[in-house]
Amino acid sequence: MKKVSFRNDVLPLKNQLYRLALRITLNSAEAEDIVQDTMMKVWNQRERWDEIESMEAFCLTICRNLALDRMRKAENQNDSLDKTMEQQPDRASSPFEHAVTQDRIQLVREIINTLPEKQRSCVQLRDIEGKAYKEIAEILSITEEQVKVNIFRARQTIKQKFQNLENYGL
């Protein structure tokens, strides 16, 4: 096992932890608090670091569990996505195309926010974070097959709802 360093192995994960917490809580301030709590929990477990196979999976699991605990405690209904999230760059050639693209991105985000928590987490980790199925299974404490099923169902739901809204409007 290699020697784990908080500065080199844990701190660089803070942005990933923030994105995961934000995806679950849909609240920027809450996500920042969760990341801070995650860092403190990881630091308090420093005696066990040599036993941990994947520090990234360990940190993401703690972050996910803290976020879910806070969600249960607050009974948040996932009303809206934090408006401060950066917009994805696009290649629109005119202001109209740019506006349409931004509206579609926002629509997809809103659809993702309506997904059940497991599906939403799987989509976040796979499609946004780029994690492998095995890593997602470790983080969420489910099997790889369950990860694949959740991602498939989430994508089908997103596709269906998007097509319905594009074709028929709100």
N, C-alpha and C positions, 0 to 999 in steps of 0.2 A: 504494500500500500504506500502511496505517496503521502508526504506530509501536507496537511491541509492548512492553508493560510486564510484567515478571515479577509484580509485585504485583497488577496489575489484570487481566491476561489468563491467567496460569498458576496462581497460588495459588488462585483461586476454583474450579479444577478438581479440587482435592485430594479432595473427597468423591466425585466421580464416579470418579476414579482408584481410590480405596479400594474402592468397590463393585465395580468391574470386577476388581480384583486379588483381592478376597474371593471373588467368584463363581468365579474360576479356581482359586485355591489352597485355598479352604474353610478358611482359617486366618487369624484376625484379626491375629496378630503378624506373620505372613509378609506379609500384605497391607499392613500399615503400613510394613514394610521396603521393599517394592516401590515404594510411593508415594514414599518418601524417595529411593530410587535413581532413580526416574523424574524427580523434581524436580532432582536433581543432573545427570542426563544432559541434561535440557532446558536447564538453566543453562549447562552446558558447551558447548552448541550456540548460545549467544546471538548469535554472529556471523552465523549463518544465519537468524535470526528474520525478517528482512525478506523473505526468499525464500519463507517458508512461507505457503501459502495459508490453511490452517486450523490454528491453534494447538491447538485442541481435538482435532482428528483426529491431529495430530502427537503430542500428549501421550498420548492413549489408545492409539495404536499402540505407543509406547515401553513403556507400562505393560503392555500385553498381551504383548508380546514378552519382557519381563523376567519376567513371571509364568509364561509357558510355559517359559522357560529354567529357572527354578527348579523347576518341576514335573518337567521331564525329569531334572534333576539329582537331585532327591530321590526320584524314582520313586513319588510319592504316588499312592495308589489311591483318593482321594476318599472316605474312609470316612464322614465325617459333616459336616454344616454346623455352623459355629461357633454355639454356643448363645447367644452374646451379641447376635445380630442382633435388631433391634427387630421386634416383631410388628406386622403391619399392623392398623390400627384396623378394627373391624367394628361392625355394628349389631345384635348379638345382644341379645335382650330378656331372656333369662334366663341364669343361670350355666351351665345345661346347654347351651343353644344356643351360648353363648360358647365353652365347652369343645369342642364338636363343630366349630365353625368354626376354632378354633385347631388342632385335630387335622388338619383338612382342609388348612389352609395348610401345616402342617409336612409332610404327606404329599406335597403338590405340590412343595414345595422338595426333598424327598428324591428324588422322581422326576426333577426337573430336574437334580439332582446326578449322576444315573446316565447322563445323555445324553452322547454324544460331545462333545468339546471345542468343535468348530465350532458344533454345534447349540446347546450351552449358552451360548456367547458371543453368538450371534445372538439367542437368546431374552432374555438379560440386557440386551443393548443395545437391542432393540426394545421388549419388553414391560415391562421394569423401568425402563430409562433413558429410553425414549421417543424414541430416535433414528430418523431417517429411513433408508430402505433404502440410499440413496446414501451417507450417512455411515457406515453399518455396513460397506458394501462397501469404502470407503476405509480404515477402521480395520483391518479384517481382511484387506485386500489380496486380495479376491475380487470377482467380478462381482455386480451387483445380482440377477441371476437366481439365482446360487448362494445369496445371502442369503435370497431368497424360498423356495427349495427347502429350505434348512436350517430355516427357521422353520416351514414347513408340516410337514416331517417331525417336527420336535421337538414341535409342538403335537399332531400325530396320536398320537405315542408317549405323550405326557403324558396325553392324553384316554383312550387305550386302557388304559394301566396304572392310571389313577385309577379308571376304571369297573370294571375287574377287581377291584381291591382293595375298592372300595365294595360291589360285589355279592357277592364271595366271601370277602373278608377276606384276611388274610395267610396 
